[in-house]
């Protein structure tokens, strides 16, 4: 369909200010943080209501035009990329907080509400929304649900799935479904709400979400440890988890720290010495007994040699600065056009996972800088291979993809996942069989056919 005709027809659903076809907008909204993909959407639209979304889907189905949902575009698997003339549906203007229920401790929001906005709203109500990650200031709730987002507090509070009490969605047939009605107990057959969570916009477009809130965390304290080897990282984790209410347990390498300190000159290393690995451990401290025990374990770790050095944050500001050493890694490495992987295994298999991963990286990337870090407490590791300045992009990608198969074969052997928290999208699609069986993939395709009979919702993603 020609641009003029497309704009005219979309004008029957949206006012002209909410239909964009200029090249700058197509580039900005046509992709996520997967920078190696070249976007080519035909238009960007900005609905303001569920009714507009439903009307758009019905029009798209009639005209056999594909739709790609778009939130904060912070994904790393190409799930929000539009490469083949699709219409991008941005939920940026569906950003209202609709209802707060103090009895059920739930809040209903539109899909375009920014994660940090929800967190601040909960705080104003004396409550807490615990799903948290570095992109909180730009990611959207709809996107969080579509990818079942995890982040830094999964160890204590679980994934987004644990907090979704209800959903409103528009299927590929244009049907509006209100799923679960925020009920705590609802034993009436299949819970389609959970089918939508993590479906990456391939079954339906999420328009509204009802989320549970909880009590605020009591006085957390933060430790950062310098560690000499991966075995010590796991020893610290098992020892602290057994005795303490851990909120987060993160690991990053010295190269990761180097990148952050170079990028953010206002930040400082946590202590004078430098070590191969660093552990960031946040603990809830409801009383002096817990803090005393944490300090005892810290001292014991030093005596036994698993902790080489360490620091405890002495103020909220210092804790914020220490967290930035971990959370700013992605931002700090972005100028190097990194090739990213986001993988996971069961926590019990983390030691074997880390050992084999370290061996693969050292053997196959001796000439590349590899920044890795992860949510060790939930078995999730992020790997960023930095592109050398003098290397062509195509050659770099070819080299990285060569090692992907080695990495994913190892993940399959350990019964892990090729995508821990950024979805399958386009970039992990070729490797889905390393995590899902042929029977599972066949059933997933059949489910998509039910909800999206004409294949217009985020086509080409997942499989």
N, C-alpha and C positions, 0 to 999 in steps of 0.2 A: 504494500500500500504506500503510495506517495505521501511525503510529509504533509503537504497541504490537506489532502483528504483525511489523513490520520488525525491531524490537529482539529479539523472540522468535526469529525465524528466523536472524538474525545470531548470536544466542547459541549456535546449534549449531556455529558455527565459532570464535567468539572468546568469552573470558570477559567478563562484563558490564562490567568496568572498562575494556575496550578497545573499547567501543561507546558513542559519545557522541551525544546528540541535543539537548542544551541549546542555547539560542539563542546564548550567548556562544561556545561551541565551534564552532557552525555558521558564525558570522561570522568567527572567527579562522582556521579551517582551510579555509573555502570560497573564499578568494581569495589572490592573490599581491600583489606591490607595485603592481599596476594598480588604483589606489584608486577609479577612477570606475565600476568594475563592482560591482553589488550581488549578493552571493552568496546562494544559496538551496539549499544541499544538504539532503538528508533525514537524513543520518547521517555520522559520521566513524568509521572503523575503523582499528585499529593492529595489523597483522599482526606476528608475531614470526618467521615462517619462510616459506620458499618454498612449503611444503605448504599453509599457511594461505592464501597468495595464490592458489594454484591452485584450492583449494576455493572461495574467494570468487568467482573468475572463473566457475567452472562454475555456481555458484548464480546469479550475476548473469545469465549467459547463459540459463539456464532460465527465470528470472523477467523477462527483458527489462528489466533495471535497469542504468543506465549507471554506469560507474566513472571517477573522476577521480583520477589519481595525484598525490600531494603530497609534496614534499621540504621544503626550507628556505623555499619560497614567496618567493624573491627575484627571480623573473622579472618582466619588465615588458611582457609581451604578452598577459597573461590566460591563459596556457597551463595554469595550475593552478586556474583559476576554475571553480566549480561553480554554475551559475545556474538549473538546471532540475530540481532534486530529485535529483540524482545522489548516489551514495555516494562520499565522499572517502576514498581509501586513503592514509593517512599512513604513510610508511616511517620515522617517527621512532624507533620501537623496534627496527627492524632496523639496528642501529648498531655491529655488531661488526667488528673487524679479525680475519679468520679465519686467514690464512696468509701467511707471508713466505718467499720463496724467495731465498736469498742468491746462488745461482748464476745464476739467470735475472734477478735483481734485479727481482722482481715482488712485488706484494702483492695479496691477494684480500680484498675488503671487502664488507660488505652495503651495500645501496643508501642506507641512512640515515646512513652515516658522514659527518660534517661535513668539508668540504674542509680546513680548518685542522688538524683532528685527524690526517688523513692526512699533511699536510705535516710535522707535528711527529713523527709516527711515523717517517717517512723520515729526518728529521734525526737521530733517536736511533740509527738504523741506519747513520749515516754517509753517507746518500744524500739525494736531492733529488727532490721532486715539483714540477715547474715550472709547472703550470697555476695561475695566481694572479690574483686580482681582489679588489676591495674587500669583497665579501660573503663572503669566505673563512670568516669566523667563524660563518656561519649556513647557507650553501648546502650541499646534500647532493651526494654523489658521483653518486647516481642521477640527480638533476636536471641535474648537469653533463653527464652522458653524453646524457641525453634532449634537451638543447639544444645539444650539441657546444660547450660553453662555451669562450670565448677568454680575454679579460683582457689584462693588461699585459705579458705575456712572449711573446705570440704571435710577435712579430718574430723571436725567437731559437728558441723551442721549439715553436711550432705550437699548434694547437687540441687540445682533449681527445681528438679522434679519433686523434691521433698516439701516444697513450699507453695506449689500450685494447687489452690483449692478449687478453682473453676476456670473455665475458658469459654470465650465466645470466638467462633471461627467461621470463615466462609469457605466452603468446599469448592473444588474445581467445577462443580455443577451449579455454583451460585447459591447453594443452600446455606442458610445461617443456622449454626448449631450452638446451643448453650449447654455446655458439658459440665455435669456434676452439681451445678447450683451451689457450690461452696459447702456441700454437706461433708461432715466428718465421717459419717457412716452412710454407705449407699451400696447395698449388696443387691443390685438389680442388673446383673449381666455384665457385659463387657464395659470397661471404663475407657471410653474413647479419648478421654482427656489425656491419658498417659500415652496413647498411640500418637497424639499430636506433638507431645513433648519430645524434642530431638528429631523431628521429621524434616527439618530444614526447609519448610515451606513447600514441600512436594505433595502434601495431601490437602492442605487448606491454608488460608491466610489468617493468621491470628490477629484479631481486632481488639479484644479486651482480655484482661487477665485478672483473676482474683488471687491474691497472695496472702499467705499467713505471715504474721509477725510474731516475734517472741520478746522475752524480757531482755534488757540490755545486759551485756557482758559485765561482770563485776571486776573492776580494777585489774585489767590485764597487765602483765609485765613482760618485757621482751629481753631475750638474751641473744647475743651473736657470738658464736664460737669459731676459732680458727682450728682446722682439722688437717691432719697429715695424710689420711687415706680414706678410701670409701668404706672400708670395714669399720672404721671409727665412727663414720656418719651413722651407720646402722646401729652400732652399739649405743650411741647417744639416744637415738630414737627409741629403741626398745626399753632402755633404762628409764627415760623420762616418761614415756607413755604409760608404763606400768604403775607409776606412783603419782602422776600429776594430771590435772585436767588441761591437756594441750589444746590450744585453739588452732595453731598453725605450726607446721614444721617444714621449712624450706631449705634447699641446698643450692649453692651456686659456686662456680669455680673462680680461681684467681683471675683468669682471663676475662670473665664476666665483670668482676669488680674493676679491673683495669679499664674496660670499655666505659663503664658508668662514670668513673672518676675523671676520665678524659673528656667525656661529654658534658658532665656537670661539674664545673670547677668549684662550685660552692660546697660540694660534698667532700667529706674526708674519709679515709680508711678507718675501720672500726678500732684498730689498734696499731701499734708501731710495726710489729712483725707482719710478714706476708706468708700465706699458707696456700697449699694447693686447693683446698676446699673450705667453704664457710657454711655454717649452719645457722639459720635464723629460727628461733623457737619462741613462740608466744604462748603464754600460760595464763589462764584465768586464776586470779588470786582472791578467793572469797574470805580469806583470813590469814593470820600470821603463820599458822601451821603449814599451809601450802607453800608460802614463800620460804620458810625455814627449810622445808624439805627440798625445794628447788635449789637453794644455795648449797645444801649438803651434797646433792648430786653433782652440782657444778664442781665443787671442791674434790669430790671423789673422782670425777672424770679427769681432772688435772693430775691428781696423784697417780692414776692408773695409765695416764699417757694418751687417752683418746682425745682429750681436749688440750690443745697446745697453748691457747690463750682464749680469753673471753671478756665480754663486757655485758653489764646489765644496764638497760636504759634507766636513767635517773629522773627523767621528766617526759611528759607527752611529746614535747618538741623533739627530744633526742630520739624517742621511739619512732617518730615520723621520719626523721632523717635516716635512721638505720633501716627502716622498711624501704626507703627509696633505693638503697643499695641493691635490693632484690627487684623491686617493682619497676625500676627505670631501665632494666636491662634491654627490653625490646626497643624502647625509644633510643637508647644509646647505640644499639647495633644497626638501627634502620639505615643510616647513611652508607653502610657497607653492603646494601642489597642482599641480606642473608637468605639462604635457602633453609626453610624451617621444617622441622618435624616435631610432632606432638604425640607421644606414644605412652603406653602404660601396660603394667602387669599387676597381678595380685600383689599385695604388700608382702606376703610371705616369700615371693619370688624376687623381691627387689635386690637383694645381695647378688644373686646370680645374674640378674638383669644388668645391674650396674657394671659388674665385672666384664661381661661379654660386650656390653656397649662400649666401654672404655677401650677394649681390645680392637673392636671394629674401627673406632674413630682413629686410634693411633696408627693402625696398620694402613688404612685406606686414605686418610687425610693428612699425611705427614707434612705436606706442603701448604695446607690450608689452616687458618685459625678457626677453631671450632669452639663456640661459646655454648656451654650447656648449664642448665639449671632445672630445678623441678620441685614439685610438691611431693617430696619423698614420702610423706605420711599417707598418701593415697596412691602411691605407685606410679605417678605421672612425671615424665621427664620431657623437657623442651630442648631441642637441639637446633642451634643456629650456626650454619656454615657460612663464614664471611667470604664474599667474593673478592679475590685479589683485584686491585685497581687495574692491573695490566692484562687482565684476562677477559676475553670476549664473553658476553652473557650466554650465548648458545653453547660455547665450550664448557662453561662453568656448570650450566644446567645438565648437560650430558654427563659430566663427571659425577655430579651429585646423584642423578637418577641411577647411575651404575651401582652405587652403593646402597640405594634404597632397597633393592632386592635382598641384599645380604642382611640388612637391618630387619626387614619385615619377615624374612624367613626365620630369623632368631625370635622375633616377636611371636610368630605363629607357633614355634616350638614351645615357647613358654605360655601359650594360650592367652596372649595379651591382645591389645588393641592398637591398630595402626593410627587411630585418632582418638585421643583421650578426651578432649574437650572442645575441639574446634569443628567437629563434624567431618563428613566425607567430602561434600561439595564436589569440585572438579579435580582437585589435586590428589585426593586419596582414592578416587573412584577406581583407578587401575589395580589397587591393592586390596580392595574390599574382601576378596576371597581369602586373604591371610587371617581375617578375623571372623568372617561369617561363612557358614557352610553353603553349598550350592542350594540345598533345600530352603535354608533361611532366605537367601537372596530371591529365590523363586516366589516364596510367599510374600516377601516385601513388595515385589513387582505386582503381585496380584492385589495386594492391599491398595497400592497406588491407583490401580485401574478402577477400583470401587469408588474412591473419593475424587479422582481426577480422570474421568472416563476419556477425555480427549487429550490428556497429557499436556495441558497448557500451563500447569503450575511448576515453576522452576525446573523446566525440562533439562535432562542431561546431568542432573546432580544425583549423587549417591551411586546410581548404576546406569 
